[in-house]
Each structure stands twice: as structure tokens, then as C-alpha cells.
Amino acid sequence: MKATWNNTVVAEADREKLIYIEGNWYFPPDSLKKEYFEPTDKHTVCYWKGQASYYQVNVDGNVNEDGAWYYAEPTKLSKKIVKKDFTNYVAFWHGVTVSE
């Protein structure tokens, strides 16, 4: 599967390596093309997954502010619910397209 922004693949991995949580595909950290990701200061809290941190996705100067997020320290409860450790796995929104 791949994540695309501004006609550029910014992350890609085999489907079996991704984790599907609440309607979002989470990509393993090593599947990201790091040159397109810049950390932001944004953080949100999910009551069962913990604190999310964000990246802006930047392709050729076309910036998707907070277009990707991850959990650096998911809660123990979330790992039990998901049945996998999704630490630092990255999900996308704000126009980043995930497809097969």
C-alpha cells in the first residue's frame, strides 16, 4: 500500500505490515520516505491510544500541515485492544491518499 501527497508516494509498505485502527491505515516507521516529513509542535490526546504527535508532509514546497500522525508511546490498553504494538506507526489525513 502507499500514501500519496502532491502526486508523490511518501510512504509504501506491504499491506500485511500495516495496522488498521479506527478507519485509518498505520504505516510502519521504516516505510516512510523521511525526506518528506517534518515534525510539528501539534499534539492531541486520544482517550484510549494516548498522545499523538504530528508531521507536516512537504513535497516540493507543497505543505500538508499536520497531515500525518503517530503515537510515540501508545497506552498499554491500546496495544491490548489493537493486539499489536503500533508505536511510531504513521497514519494520514488532510488529503493524503492511501491506496493499494
N, C-alpha and C positions, 0 to 999 in steps of 0.2 A: 504494500500500500504506500501511497505517497501523499504528502502535504504540499500544496502548491500555493504560492503567493506571487502576484505580478508575473504570471507565466513562467515561474521558476520553481523547480522542485526544491523545497527547503528541508525536507525530511523524507526518508524512504526506508522501509523495512518489510520483511515478510509478514503477512497477516498474523501468523501464529506467534510472532514476537510482540505484537501489540496487545494492549489490555483495554477492554471496552467497559467503561464506567459511566452510568447515567447518560447514555446517548452520545458519548464522546470517545473517540479512539485516542489512547495514550501511547505515544511512540517512545521506544527506549532511548535513553540519552545518547547512545552511540550512533543512532540513526539520523541525528540532526547534522545538517551542514552548518557547522558552528559560525562560519563567516557571516551568516545572515541573522544571527541572534545577538541582541544586546540586552543585558539585564535592565529592568526599570526599578523604580522605588515603590511600585504598587504592590500591595499585599491585601488579600481578602481572607476571610475565615469561613470555612465550611464546618458546620457543627459536628460532622462525623469524620471528615477527612483531615481536618486541621488547617494550618495556614498555607495558603497558596502564594507563590511568588510568580512574577510575570517577566516575559521578554517582549521587547518590540522586535518585529520582523522587518528587516531592512533589505530590500532588493533594489539595487541601482538607484538609491535615494528615495524610493517609494516606501514610506514607513507605515507599518501597521502597528500603531501604538498598543501595547499590551495584547497583542494578537496571539500570544501563546502563554500557557501557564503550567506550573508543576508544583509538586509537594515535596519539599526537601526533607521533611520529617512527618510523613503521614502518621496518623494515630494508630495505635495497636488495634483498636476496634475496626478501623477501615481496612487494615490488612486482613483481618479475620473475615470481614464481610466480602471483600473482593477475592479472597483466597490466593492472593499474590502480593508480593512486595512491589509497589509501584513508585518507590522512592525515585524522584527526579525524572520520572516519565513525563513527557510533554504532550499536552492537548492544545487544540487550536480553536479559534473562533474569529469573529470580525472579518469574515471574508476569505480566510484561508480555507481552501478546498481540500478535503480529504477524499481520496478515491482509490480504487483498486488499480 
